[in-house]
């Protein structure tokens, strides 16, 4: 089964571009522009997302709060945190909250795809155990 991905980023150009580029690689992908929209999507579409690619710095609900709520409502979903403003503190907090990985923009597409694949494998293995 193809990986089902949710991309969450308030930068519209990045969101549109990454969704399109990932779709071309055969993954099922949906994009939203805010943490609250991500939670609405996950709650309205249970069991339809394997991995979330989540920006940290967003207006309104930031990525860390979104991550916290995703793990509360959908603990089997793997989350890869992405930011253009990297810091060791964000990385540490993200991992404590259950993030699978932490990537700093700009990120090559092959790296993103590799981390999505690894997160998908880890999530499916955990659900099977």
Secondary structure, DSSP 4 states (H G I P E B T S, - for coil): ---EEEEE-S-HHHHHHHHHHHHTTT-EEEEESSHHHHHHHHHHSTT--SEEEEES--SSS-HHHHHHHHHHH-TTSEEEEEESS--HHHHHHHHHTT-SEEEESS--HHHHHHHHHHHHHHHHHHHH-
